[in-house]
Amino acid sequence: MTDLVRNKKTPGPASAAAAPGRRRMVRRTPLLALVGVVLLGALVTVSVANGDMPLPPADAVKGLLGIGDSATVLVVQEFRAPRMVAAIVAGAGLAVAGALLQRLFRNPLASPDVMGVTGGASFGAVAMLAAGASQALMPLAALGGGLLAAVLLGVFGWRSGVSVTRLVLVGLAVQAGLSAAVSFMVVRFPTELAGSALQWTTGSVYGRTWTEVWSAGGAMAVALLAAFALHRRLAVLDLGDDSAGALGLHTHTARLQVLVCAIVLASLAAALTGPVAFVALAVPHIVRFLAGPPTAGTLALSGLAGAVLLLASDLVAQYLLPVGGLPVGVVTATLGAPWLLVLMIRQSSSVNRSVR
């Protein structure tokens, strides 16, 4: 699996003239983080206040904190909060996984949904559901499915000197094949299980429970800490293999660690939501555009932006679309399809220019 990443050299240091602009971009990160926190707080308030029984925002926030009448606390904490927290946790995990993969592969097309990881995680979760296992085991099953997809990608997609674009295309094929397997299992399920498994074909946070949120979210917290711990190794890898080796870094081991961390994050997110597209692909691009070169701060900002995007998409799916009850994956896929097309066209044009 370590061979999935091509050994490339990064460009040399930027010119001194660009340094002031880069410093200004870095100084933007705290301000952008503050804006993200405010947006997330507003979305959380909207999420817990709206539903079949609308609540005043102040009462909804109090209910979220366990304050107020018992009926409000029950509605907010047991029915609305798990869905909201699942969207936040999954969005953060997907965005950080996408940022890690894009930086590791040095390719804007790299993301867990494009490369088949989320499809594999969904396959593992549905297979576990078909076996009648406990919902608490879903994160473990999803992780196994994500690792299976990574192995398939390595077996069928890697050749000596192959381009990352080829890996992405093979990843799309792996994603499609595993999604077809999930659809087959859903069709073959008994009626009472088909509804529970439907989220794994489109991506949804409907009906999440605290058991699922705590089991996947606890593991996600550990994986996020590992991602930040690996940030320095990524920074050294950016220098190129020769320089990284001279600094004492085992490059293949470091790449494998980053790759496994990204797979774990994406798989745990898929254990909560199913195969949600666009978030892992687009958020790192948006953060790079707004905050500049990758740092530990921009990695944290990516997680925050992913949480905001997925929670906002879920609210759009619930309340702003003319057809009610649509899963959040429909919204993110609608946004993600044209984005992926544009990125692939730009990548192809860049390759053609480099050949000339």
C-alpha positions as CSV (number, residue, x, y, z in Angstrom):
1,M,0.0,0.0,0.0
2,T,3.0,2.3,0.6
3,D,3.7,2.2,-3.2
4,L,0.4,4.0,-3.9
5,V,2.2,7.3,-3.6
6,R,4.6,8.3,-6.3
7,N,7.9,9.8,-5.2
8,K,7.8,13.3,-6.4
9,K,9.8,16.4,-5.6
10,T,8.0,19.5,-4.6
11,P,8.9,22.9,-6.1
12,G,11.6,24.9,-4.4
13,P,10.9,27.6,-1.9
14,A,8.7,30.5,-2.9
15,S,10.4,33.8,-3.8
16,A,10.9,36.4,-1.2
17,A,8.4,38.7,-2.9
18,A,5.6,36.2,-2.2
19,A,6.5,35.9,1.5
20,P,4.4,38.9,2.8
21,G,1.3,37.6,1.0
22,R,1.8,34.2,2.4
23,R,2.2,35.6,5.9
24,R,-1.1,37.5,5.4
25,M,-2.8,34.3,4.4
26,V,-1.5,32.5,7.5
27,R,-2.8,35.4,9.7
28,R,-6.3,34.9,8.2
29,T,-6.6,31.4,9.7
30,P,-7.7,32.5,13.2
31,L,-10.3,34.9,11.7
32,L,-11.6,32.2,9.4
33,A,-11.8,29.8,12.4
34,L,-13.8,32.4,14.4
35,V,-16.2,32.8,11.4
36,G,-16.5,29.0,11.2
37,V,-17.3,28.6,14.9
38,V,-20.0,31.3,14.7
39,L,-21.5,29.7,11.6
40,L,-21.4,26.3,13.3
41,G,-23.1,27.7,16.4
42,A,-25.8,29.2,14.3
43,L,-26.4,26.0,12.4
44,V,-26.5,24.0,15.6
45,T,-29.2,26.3,16.9
46,V,-31.2,26.0,13.7
47,S,-30.8,22.2,13.8
48,V,-32.1,21.7,17.3
49,A,-34.8,24.3,17.0
50,N,-36.5,23.0,13.9
51,G,-38.4,19.8,13.2
52,D,-41.9,18.4,13.4
53,M,-42.3,20.3,16.7
54,P,-40.6,23.7,16.2
55,L,-39.1,25.3,19.3
56,P,-37.9,28.8,20.1
57,P,-34.2,28.9,19.6
58,A,-33.5,29.9,23.2
59,D,-35.5,27.0,24.5
60,A,-33.9,24.6,22.1
61,V,-30.4,25.6,23.2
62,K,-31.4,25.2,26.8
63,G,-32.8,21.8,26.0
64,L,-29.6,20.8,24.4
65,L,-27.8,21.7,27.7
66,G,-30.4,19.7,29.7
67,I,-32.2,22.8,31.0
68,G,-35.9,23.4,30.7
69,D,-39.0,21.2,30.7
70,S,-38.6,17.5,30.3
71,A,-40.4,17.3,26.9
72,T,-38.1,19.8,25.3
73,V,-35.0,18.2,26.7
74,L,-36.2,14.8,25.4
75,V,-37.0,16.0,21.9
76,V,-33.7,17.9,21.6
77,Q,-31.3,15.5,23.3
78,E,-32.7,12.2,22.1
79,F,-34.0,12.9,18.6
80,R,-32.3,16.0,17.2
81,A,-28.9,16.2,18.8
82,P,-27.6,12.8,17.7
83,R,-28.3,13.7,14.1
84,M,-26.7,17.1,14.4
85,V,-23.6,15.7,16.2
86,A,-23.3,12.9,13.6
87,A,-23.2,15.5,10.8
88,I,-20.6,17.5,12.6
89,V,-18.3,14.6,13.4
90,A,-18.6,13.0,9.9
91,G,-18.1,16.3,8.1
92,A,-14.9,17.0,10.1
93,G,-13.6,13.5,9.6
94,L,-14.2,13.6,5.8
95,A,-12.6,17.0,5.3
96,V,-9.5,16.1,7.3
97,A,-9.2,12.8,5.4
98,G,-9.5,14.6,2.1
99,A,-6.8,17.2,3.1
100,L,-4.4,14.4,4.2
101,L,-4.9,12.5,0.9
102,Q,-4.6,15.5,-1.4
103,R,-1.4,16.6,0.3
104,L,0.0,13.0,0.4
105,F,-0.7,12.3,-3.2
106,R,-0.1,15.9,-4.3
107,N,-3.1,15.8,-6.4
108,P,-6.4,17.8,-6.1
109,L,-8.5,14.8,-7.2
110,A,-7.5,12.6,-4.3
111,S,-10.3,12.1,-1.8
112,P,-11.8,9.1,0.0
113,D,-15.1,9.2,-1.9
114,V,-13.4,9.4,-5.3
115,M,-10.8,6.7,-4.5
116,G,-13.3,4.1,-3.2
117,V,-12.7,4.3,0.5
118,T,-16.2,5.5,1.5
119,G,-17.8,2.9,-0.8
120,G,-15.7,0.2,0.9
121,A,-16.8,1.4,4.3
122,S,-20.4,1.3,3.3
123,F,-19.9,-2.2,2.0
124,G,-18.5,-3.3,5.3
125,A,-21.2,-1.7,7.3
126,V,-24.0,-3.2,5.2
127,A,-22.4,-6.6,5.4
128,M,-22.3,-6.3,9.2
129,L,-26.0,-5.2,9.2
130,A,-26.9,-8.2,7.0
131,A,-25.2,-10.5,9.5
132,G,-27.4,-9.1,12.3
133,A,-24.6,-7.6,14.3
134,S,-24.9,-4.8,16.9
135,Q,-25.0,-1.2,15.7
136,A,-22.0,-0.6,18.0
137,L,-19.9,-2.7,15.7
138,M,-20.6,-0.6,12.6
139,P,-17.5,1.6,12.9
140,L,-15.3,-1.6,13.0
141,A,-17.1,-3.0,10.0
142,A,-16.8,0.3,8.1
143,L,-13.1,0.4,8.9
144,G,-12.6,-3.1,7.5
145,G,-14.5,-2.2,4.3
146,G,-12.4,1.0,3.9
147,L,-9.2,-1.0,4.2
148,L,-10.6,-3.5,1.7
149,A,-11.1,-0.7,-0.8
150,A,-7.6,0.6,-0.2
151,V,-6.2,-2.9,-0.9
152,L,-8.3,-3.2,-4.1
153,L,-7.0,0.2,-5.2
154,G,-3.4,-0.9,-4.6
155,V,-3.9,-4.3,-6.4
156,F,-5.7,-2.9,-9.5
157,G,-4.5,0.7,-9.7
158,W,-0.8,0.7,-9.0
159,R,1.8,0.1,-11.6
160,S,5.4,1.4,-11.5
161,G,5.4,5.0,-12.5
162,V,1.6,5.2,-12.9
163,S,-0.1,8.6,-12.6
164,V,-2.3,9.6,-9.8
165,T,-5.1,10.3,-12.3
166,R,-5.1,6.6,-13.1
167,L,-5.4,5.8,-9.5
168,V,-8.4,8.1,-9.2
169,L,-10.1,6.4,-12.2
170,V,-9.4,3.0,-10.7
171,G,-10.8,4.3,-7.4
172,L,-14.0,5.4,-9.1
173,A,-14.3,1.9,-10.5
174,V,-13.8,0.4,-7.1
175,Q,-16.3,2.8,-5.6
176,A,-18.9,1.8,-8.3
177,G,-18.3,-1.9,-7.8
178,L,-18.7,-1.8,-4.1
179,S,-21.7,0.5,-4.3
180,A,-23.3,-2.1,-6.7
181,A,-22.6,-4.8,-4.1
182,V,-24.2,-2.7,-1.4
183,S,-27.3,-2.1,-3.6
184,F,-27.5,-5.9,-4.2
185,M,-27.5,-6.6,-0.5
186,V,-30.1,-4.0,0.1
187,V,-32.4,-5.5,-2.5
188,R,-31.9,-9.0,-1.0
189,F,-32.6,-7.8,2.5
190,P,-35.9,-8.6,4.2
191,T,-38.3,-5.7,4.2
192,E,-37.6,-4.7,7.8
193,L,-33.8,-4.4,7.1
194,A,-34.0,-2.7,3.8
195,G,-35.0,0.7,5.3
196,S,-32.1,0.5,7.8
197,A,-29.6,-0.2,5.0
198,L,-30.9,2.4,2.5
199,Q,-28.7,5.1,4.0
200,W,-25.6,3.2,2.8
201,T,-26.6,3.8,-0.9
202,T,-27.0,7.6,-0.7
203,G,-25.6,8.9,2.6
204,S,-27.8,10.1,5.4
205,V,-27.7,11.1,9.1
206,Y,-31.4,10.3,9.6
207,G,-32.1,8.2,12.7
208,R,-28.6,8.3,14.2
209,T,-28.5,7.3,17.9
210,W,-26.2,8.2,20.7
211,T,-24.8,4.6,20.6
212,E,-23.6,5.1,17.0
213,V,-22.4,8.6,17.6
214,W,-20.4,7.8,20.7
215,S,-18.8,4.6,19.2
216,A,-17.8,6.2,15.9
217,G,-17.2,9.7,17.4
218,G,-14.8,8.4,20.1
219,A,-12.7,6.6,17.6
220,M,-12.8,9.6,15.3
221,A,-11.4,11.8,18.0
222,V,-8.4,9.5,18.4
223,A,-7.9,9.5,14.6
224,L,-8.1,13.3,14.4
225,L,-5.4,13.6,17.1
226,A,-3.3,11.2,15.1
227,A,-3.8,13.3,12.0
228,F,-2.5,16.4,13.8
229,A,0.4,14.4,15.2
230,L,1.4,13.3,11.7
231,H,1.3,16.9,10.4
232,R,5.0,17.5,10.9
233,R,5.9,14.3,9.0
234,L,3.8,15.5,6.1
235,A,5.6,18.8,6.2
236,V,8.9,16.9,6.0
237,L,7.6,14.8,3.1
238,D,6.8,18.0,1.2
239,L,10.5,18.6,1.0
240,G,11.0,15.5,-1.2
241,D,12.3,12.0,-0.5
242,D,16.0,12.9,-0.5
243,S,15.7,15.8,1.9
244,A,13.2,13.9,4.1
245,G,15.6,11.0,4.3
246,A,18.5,13.2,5.1
247,L,16.4,14.6,8.1
248,G,16.0,11.0,9.4
249,L,12.4,10.4,8.3
250,H,11.5,6.9,7.0
251,T,9.4,8.1,4.0
252,H,7.6,4.9,3.2
253,T,6.6,4.4,6.9
254,A,5.4,8.0,7.1
255,R,3.3,7.7,4.0
256,L,1.7,4.5,5.2
257,Q,0.9,6.2,8.5
258,V,-0.8,9.1,6.8
259,L,-2.7,6.9,4.4
260,V,-4.0,4.6,7.1
261,C,-5.0,7.6,9.2
262,A,-7.0,9.1,6.3
263,I,-8.7,5.7,5.6
264,V,-9.7,5.4,9.3
265,L,-11.1,8.9,9.3
266,A,-13.1,8.4,6.1
267,S,-14.3,4.9,7.2
268,L,-15.6,6.1,10.6
269,A,-17.4,9.0,8.9
270,A,-19.0,6.6,6.5
271,A,-20.1,4.5,9.5
272,L,-22.2,7.4,10.6
273,T,-23.5,8.7,7.3
274,G,-22.9,6.3,4.5
275,P,-21.1,7.4,1.3
276,V,-21.3,11.2,1.4
277,A,-19.6,12.8,-1.6
278,F,-18.1,16.2,-2.2
279,V,-17.1,17.1,1.4
280,A,-13.7,15.5,1.4
281,L,-13.0,16.6,-2.2
282,A,-14.0,20.2,-2.0
283,V,-13.3,21.4,1.5
284,P,-9.5,21.2,1.3
285,H,-9.6,23.3,-1.9
286,I,-11.8,25.9,-0.3
287,V,-9.6,26.2,2.8
288,R,-6.4,26.4,0.6
289,F,-8.0,29.2,-1.4
290,L,-9.0,31.2,1.7
291,A,-6.2,30.4,4.2
292,G,-3.2,29.6,2.0
293,P,-0.5,26.9,2.3
294,P,-1.1,23.9,4.5
295,T,-0.3,24.2,8.2
296,A,-1.6,22.6,11.3
297,G,-4.0,25.5,11.5
298,T,-5.4,25.0,8.1
299,L,-5.9,21.3,8.8
300,A,-8.0,22.2,11.8
301,L,-9.8,24.8,9.7
302,S,-10.6,22.0,7.2
303,G,-12.2,19.9,9.9
304,L,-14.3,22.9,11.0
305,A,-15.3,23.7,7.4
306,G,-16.3,20.1,6.8
307,A,-18.5,20.1,9.9
308,V,-20.2,23.3,8.8
309,L,-20.7,22.1,5.2
310,L,-22.2,18.8,6.1
311,L,-24.5,20.2,8.8
312,A,-25.6,23.0,6.4
313,S,-26.2,20.4,3.6
314,D,-28.4,18.3,6.0
315,L,-30.5,21.4,6.9
316,V,-30.9,22.2,3.2
317,A,-32.0,18.6,2.5
318,Q,-34.5,18.8,5.4
319,Y,-36.1,22.2,5.0
320,L,-35.1,24.0,1.8
321,L,-35.7,21.4,-1.0
322,P,-39.2,21.0,-2.4
323,V,-39.1,17.3,-1.8
324,G,-38.9,16.5,1.9
325,G,-37.0,13.7,3.4
326,L,-34.1,13.6,1.0
327,P,-30.8,12.3,2.4
328,V,-27.9,14.7,2.8
329,G,-25.9,12.6,0.2
330,V,-28.2,13.9,-2.5
331,V,-27.3,17.5,-1.8
332,T,-23.5,16.9,-1.5
333,A,-23.5,14.7,-4.7
334,T,-25.3,17.4,-6.6
335,L,-22.6,19.9,-5.6
336,G,-19.7,17.4,-6.0
337,A,-20.4,16.1,-9.5
338,P,-19.6,19.3,-11.4
339,W,-16.7,20.1,-9.0
340,L,-15.1,16.7,-9.8
341,L,-15.6,17.2,-13.6
342,V,-13.9,20.7,-13.4
343,L,-11.0,19.3,-11.4
344,M,-10.5,16.4,-13.8
345,I,-10.5,18.8,-16.8
346,R,-8.0,21.1,-15.1
347,Q,-5.8,18.1,-14.1
348,S,-5.8,16.8,-17.7
349,S,-4.9,20.2,-19.0
350,S,-2.1,20.5,-16.6
351,V,-0.7,17.1,-17.6
352,N,-0.9,18.0,-21.3
353,R,0.9,21.3,-20.7
354,S,3.7,19.5,-18.8
355,V,4.1,17.0,-21.6
356,R,4.5,19.7,-24.2
